[in-house]
Amino acid sequence: MARYRNVLLFAGVAMLFILTGVFQSWNLSLNILNLALLSAIMAIGVNIQWGYAGLFSTGIVGSVALGGLAVALVSSKPVPEGWAAGGPQIVEALLFAALAIGLATWLYRRLKPGANRALALALYLVVAFFIYRAILDPAVTAVEANNPAQAGNIGGLGFNSLLAWPVGALMAAAAAWIIGKIALGLREDYLAIATLGIAEIIVQVLRNEDWLARGVKNLIDLPRPWPVPKEVDLQVDPFFLDTVRAIGADPVTASTIFVKLLYATMFGLVLLLLVWGCERALNSPWGRTVRAIRDNEISAAAMGKDVKFRHLQIFIIGSAVVGLAGAMLTSMEGQLTPPSYLPLRFTFLIWVMVIVGGSGNNWGAILGGLLIGWLYLAVEFLGPQMMAILTSGLPAGPLKDHLQDTAAHMRLLTLGVVLLLVLRFAPKGLIPEK
């Protein structure tokens, strides 16, 4: 019976997308579907961390931003003048910073604990910081002074953005390793605060370091992943035009639908591969080990399990999955916009998806991603329509105007109501862990 229940739940979510296409437009429905698929991938990453190991991280937006940065570095157009102006010096500064941090770690371990060690390390770090800035600042100024209206950054490698997807996962995994080494020894509430703060630092670096990816000026015209074409190219392709005319469709509308279908196919394949791998891992001895650690760390440690290592491993894997989704999102949008990386959208909304779908269950995370992903975007156009119907009988005046203006906030209201209903009637989610 539970199997049919899950099938019915997924069929109901599929019906939402079909109804959106029938009563609104298929372009809109496919656009929501693509974003929902990416959200489902992010939800799987969070489910790996929380559902498998009980790690409460609120730094999801940082991994998403690093995935987007990978697309900018791998796929954006090269800027030879910007790189020549200060690129090598920036690399030297970053290498110096890495060596300085490594030496500080070595000194911390070698020196005897006490006030002298703290004072020596503080003086060393202050001197190293000023040397680092002396190398970095002139190079950054030179790079950002190069055609700031159109460039002002070091540029990318110009490769196909499909290659940036695994790079985004690797960058997020590397950052998770550093964060995990620092924060995973903390209690759950402190871990949440630490990961939220570190994620905000990552986003602020993207916003303010123009030399890296133009900051808030945004980086546009990123290449699409192979084999997705541009709509304008399809609209002049003779084979595509002949096919479209044969079925009596509009070439412009058909080209946008075709491109979005390609994206949906690619994202769906990635999602299925992830689910296949996660299901095999969860039902393996490794999966039983991490769940045992989640349920009782003391007992697992007493049985000889390395709790800290498994926590770090899970944290890295989950962050890599989220970074992969972040790279896919930037690749589809064709631009890197740091102001769009908001915790509400890329942290707390993803948590709502996992809670509603069912933590600890991969299929529950997917269901939550698709359902909440549709709801979050559909309420944007359904809210004003519903409010117009509800206020149609009211006379024109301040009250009616105020109610119609509040329709923009129905998205948050709806998500809150759905979350409360699920927590009340299905506290373990729509598809709970077995």
Sequence and secondary structure as in RCSB ss.txt:
>XXXX:A:sequence
MARYRNVLLFAGVAMLFILTGVFQSWNLSLNILNLALLSAIMAIGVNIQWGYAGLFSTGIVGSVALGGLAVALVS
SKPVPEGWAAGGPQIVEALLFAALAIGLATWLYRRLKPGANRALALALYLVVAFFIYRAILDPAVTAVEANNPAQ
AGNIGGLGFNSLLAWPVGALMAAAAAWIIGKIALGLREDYLAIATLGIAEIIVQVLRNEDWLARGVKNLIDLPRP
WPVPKEVDLQVDPFFLDTVRAIGADPVTASTIFVKLLYATMFGLVLLLLVWGCERALNSPWGRTVRAIRDNEISA
AAMGKDVKFRHLQIFIIGSAVVGLAGAMLTSMEGQLTPPSYLPLRFTFLIWVMVIVGGSGNNWGAILGGLLIGWL
YLAVEFLGPQMMAILTSGLPAGPLKDHLQDTAAHMRLLTLGVVLLLVLRFAPKGLIPEK
>XXXX:A:secstr
 HHHHHHHHHHHHHHHHHHHHHHT HHHHHHHHHHHHHHHHHHHHHHIIIIIH      HHHHHHHHHHHHHHHH
S B HHHHHHHHHHHHHHHHHHHHHHHHHHHHHHHS SSHHHHHHHHHHHHHHHHHHHHHHHHHHHHHHTSSTTT
  S B     GGGHHHHHHHHHHHHHHHHHHHHTTS HHHHHHHHHHHHHHHHHHHHH HHHH GGG B      
TT   HHHHTT HHHHHHHHHTT  HHHHHHHHHHHHHHHHHHHHHHHHHHHHHHHHTSHHHHHHHHHHH HHHH
HHTT  HHHHHHHHHHHHHHHHHHHHHHHHHHHTSB GGG  HIIIIIHHHHHHHHH TT HHHHHHHHHHHHHH
HHHHHHHHHHHHHHHTTTS SSHHHHHHHHGGGGHHHHHHHHHHHHHHHH TT SS   
